[in-house]
Amino acid sequence: MKASSSLRSLIVSGTRLKIIHQLFYFPNEIRYVRELVRGTGEEINSVRRELSNLKESNVVESEVRGNRLYYWANPSSSLYDDLLLLTHKSSGLGAKLANNKVRLGKLKYVLYSRDFICNNQKKTGTVDIIFVGNPTLKVIESLIKAEEERRGREINYMVMDKQELILRKTRRDPFIIDFFLSYPAVIIGSSSSLSNIE
């Protein structure tokens, strides 16, 4: 089952799912209703209804500015982190990685930094994504390039096998320590098995 269709089976409304993808993929951005209509390709009444449902659930916030009503992901929502993770697993780069497993080769984990998943301004020298395994680098480079175009910035990533990750953690590599101290999001792989790597 493809990543996007697995989330669709949990969230019955296709319009609601598209709105969540629009607002949580770049959670620092605000969008007015017509932007969300264009971005989702859905009817305006359907978008308004689902925005109202999401606001009632405290998942999104809104504000009138001038003659436009703007919406954005609510960082105070108890579901905020979960929706960020679900969105990044089921759309954009995460979905492309999940849907290209055969082409990618042996990929054990894909980890996003907190700044990357929140689309915060990147600090100099920080790592955005760590790929663990022995993947096909050409495929990763192609997918990263497409995501860089989408985000309008360079993505700093590392590729290493499991043994190198263990070695870097043991030697307290500053890049790795800083990355894991920021509570990275596990996009591919199991977070429980990752925590057991020593």
Secondary structure as GFF3:
##gff-version 3
##sequence-region A 1 198
A	DSSP	alpha_helix	3	10	.	.	.	ID=ss1
A	DSSP	alpha_helix	14	25	.	.	.	ID=ss2
A	DSSP	beta_strand	31	32	.	.	.	ID=ss3
A	DSSP	alpha_helix	33	40	.	.	.	ID=ss4
A	DSSP	alpha_helix	44	56	.	.	.	ID=ss5
A	DSSP	beta_strand	60	65	.	.	.	ID=ss6
A	DSSP	beta_strand	68	73	.	.	.	ID=ss7
A	DSSP	alpha_helix	80	90	.	.	.	ID=ss8
A	DSSP	alpha_helix	92	99	.	.	.	ID=ss9
A	DSSP	alpha_helix	101	104	.	.	.	ID=ss10
A	DSSP	beta_strand	105	112	.	.	.	ID=ss11
A	DSSP	alpha_helix	114	118	.	.	.	ID=ss12
A	DSSP	beta_strand	129	135	.	.	.	ID=ss13
A	DSSP	alpha_helix	137	151	.	.	.	ID=ss14
A	DSSP	beta_strand	157	160	.	.	.	ID=ss15
A	DSSP	alpha_helix	162	170	.	.	.	ID=ss16
A	DSSP	alpha_helix	174	181	.	.	.	ID=ss17
A	DSSP	beta_strand	185	188	.	.	.	ID=ss18
A	DSSP	alpha_helix	191	195	.	.	.	ID=ss19
###
